[in-house]
Amino acid sequence: MAAGLLAACTGSDSSNDDEALVLYSGRSESLVGPLVERIHATVPVTAAYDKKAAQILEEGDGSPADLFFAQDAGELGALAEAGLLEPLPADIAENVPEAYRSETGTWVSTSARSRVLIFDPAQVDPATLPAGIDGLLAPEMRGKVGYAPTNASFKSFVTALRLTRGDDGARAWLTAFLANDPKSFEGNGPIVEGVNTGQLAAGLTNHYYWVQEVQEKGIENVPGRLHFFSDGDPGALVNVGAIGVLKTASDKEQAFEFVRQLLTPETQTYFATEVGEYPVVGNEPLPVEGLPTLEQLSPPQIALDELADVVGTDELLREVGAV
């Protein structure tokens, strides 16, 4: 598969390369590479991974990218605010529920994920788990919680915190959280691993990392369990993978078709069964029993477009010493 993906995404035939769209992907190759390979048969595409909206903003009209496949709504919001995204045709935008598409009509979600607290029941009594993130400030949680301050999903959570409590409220929470001696990690994967190996009592992460572990090892071999915050708490943020077409795209109709391919029943099933994320089109269930459905989650009532102020969140995280 890896060899096939390399051939599909880099293109060994120069004429194919000339015709292929350029996809910048903030989503990792391990998650979406096989999916990009599958779509390549219909819409030729050259994928470049580990890309950020900041690079496109810097490249501006000179960006070689035709599409941006983001791991986070905030990044696409930043591109939309900069006027770099092409409005999507109605048949694409209206295929996605209103809550999971941009109000600007320039990007749509492809899948959804919930912020959760993963915890080790041997170290944290499930009966004591808090309804919201303020419970993580309690003395009994001191030194027990992992977080990934440089991760885009954590930053979006902080943006949601700013939107729901204001900058002063977000600053106060972050300051108290850091004073409670949380453990910093480079990403969500190490947090999940730390909890499952008993080295960490709990951690802030995305639900699908745990789903993937359970799929791979079986639930009886995964000690960690998920706790979903409730009542619109900022810790219950539902964020999305999402995609937009750049105004400078060399072939906009082909770029639109690539977006359509991410919303087909087959692709939405892939996100559920292979990635462990919630589909945004259709009702494909997650492959682990007992998890809430997307409709049963209770995220904060904010529009995904509002997550665009990544710069302001970065400034706040630096100010409080989180990064």
Disulfide bonds with the S-S distance in Angstrom:
none
